[in-house]
Amino acid sequence: MIEKGGERMKTYAIVSKQDEKSIELSNKMRIELDTFMTYDEAHPELVISVGGDGTMIYSVHKYIHQLNEVSFIGIHSGTLGFLTDYQKDEYLELIEDIRQGEYHIYNRCLLSVKMGDVSYMALNEVRLENNRRSQVLGVYINGDFLETFRGNGLCVSTASGSTAYNKSLGGAVINSGAGLMQLTEIAGIHHNAYRSLGSPLILDWTHTIHLESQDFDGAILGIDNLVFDLEREGSIDISLAQQKARFVQYKRVAYIERLKRAYLSE
């Protein structure tokens, strides 16, 4: 969903990848932005990510408790990133666009992840993986039993995350504006004794995925850039979150163009 922005933003913060090139670019941008905006790392209206898609994901998690007040935009300091609108040599264009203040807000869906009393949100994906042994998982959709999965694990991605790890698993690429999540297998075991769906499963906001196991020994739970060790019996519930991450668009970059730049251009 895209909505027209309001007044020009007055406060900003920069989240930079910690390499020399990104830090240098961030310093150049601050010199220009400070002429008409106020730097406020604690409570910015605009968060500028300087780096790649990983830096953008880190930015969203850094301000995950301020999603209703913060908007994000990215400039890539290396090769092209899927979540960024500007390249490193376009930083003056980005600054001028911010100065002009004409923008739209593009809402990206997030995943809600609950483990007991603890909850998280993910921009790209949640992955439950076990590289030490075959992981056995009971998979339920809205409380209805779907299957017993055996294999390395499962990945649940947002539409935004469908072009990331999910794509390497053979999952579908979904338009980033779609309110959908996708369940994809990680090296599932398929033979006469054990079978699972074997295909990506696409679900909307009315569904909750429940994963449970009597033994998570050796397994990890990855939530975007966060990683947690799992050991004991337990369960995980994953659904589309009510909150969304607000991304600023000063210039329109068509979704098909993003795909071409990321995967089809030489």
Rosetta blueprint (number, residue, H / E / L):
1 M L
2 I E
3 E E
4 K E
5 G L
6 G L
7 E L
8 R L
9 M L
10 K L
11 T E
12 Y E
13 A E
14 I E
15 V E
16 S E
17 K L
18 Q L
19 D L
20 E H
21 K H
22 S H
23 I H
24 E H
25 L H
26 S H
27 N H
28 K H
29 M H
30 R H
31 I H
32 E H
33 L H
34 D L
35 T L
36 F L
37 M L
38 T E
39 Y E
40 D L
41 E L
42 A L
43 H L
44 P L
45 E L
46 L E
47 V E
48 I E
49 S E
50 V E
51 G E
52 G L
53 D H
54 G H
55 T H
56 M H
57 I H
58 Y H
59 S H
60 V H
61 H H
62 K H
63 Y L
64 I H
65 H H
66 Q H
67 L L
68 N L
69 E L
70 V L
71 S E
72 F E
73 I E
74 G E
75 I E
76 H E
77 S L
78 G L
79 T L
80 L L
81 G L
82 F L
83 L L
84 T L
85 D L
86 Y E
87 Q E
88 K H
89 D H
90 E H
91 Y H
92 L H
93 E H
94 L H
95 I H
96 E H
97 D H
98 I H
99 R H
100 Q H
101 G L
102 E L
103 Y L
104 H E
105 I E
106 Y E
107 N E
108 R E
109 C E
110 L E
111 L E
112 S E
113 V E
114 K E
115 M E
116 G L
117 D L
118 V E
119 S E
120 Y E
121 M E
122 A E
123 L L
124 N L
125 E E
126 V E
127 R E
128 L E
129 E E
130 N E
131 N L
132 R L
133 R L
134 S L
135 Q E
136 V E
137 L E
138 G E
139 V E
140 Y E
141 I E
142 N L
143 G L
144 D E
145 F E
146 L E
147 E E
148 T E
149 F E
150 R E
151 G E
152 N E
153 G E
154 L E
155 C E
156 V E
157 S E
158 T E
159 A L
160 S H
161 G H
162 S H
163 T H
164 A L
165 Y H
166 N H
167 K H
168 S H
169 L L
170 G L
171 G L
172 A L
173 V L
174 I L
175 N L
176 S L
177 G L
178 A L
179 G L
180 L E
181 M E
182 Q E
183 L E
184 T E
185 E E
186 I E
187 A E
188 G E
189 I L
190 H L
191 H L
192 N L
193 A L
194 Y L
195 R L
196 S L
197 L L
198 G L
199 S L
200 P L
201 L E
202 I E
203 L E
204 D E
205 W L
206 T L
207 H L
208 T E
209 I E
210 H E
211 L E
212 E E
213 S E
214 Q L
215 D L
216 F L
217 D L
218 G L
219 A E
220 I E
221 L E
222 G E
223 I E
224 D L
225 N L
226 L E
227 V E
228 F E
229 D E
230 L E
231 E L
232 R L
233 E L
234 G E
235 S E
236 I E
237 D E
238 I E
239 S E
240 L E
241 A E
242 Q E
243 Q E
244 K E
245 A E
246 R E
247 F E
248 V E
249 Q E
250 Y L
251 K L
252 R L
253 V L
254 A L
255 Y H
256 I H
257 E H
258 R H
259 L H
260 K H
261 R H
262 A H
263 Y H
264 L H
265 S L
266 E L
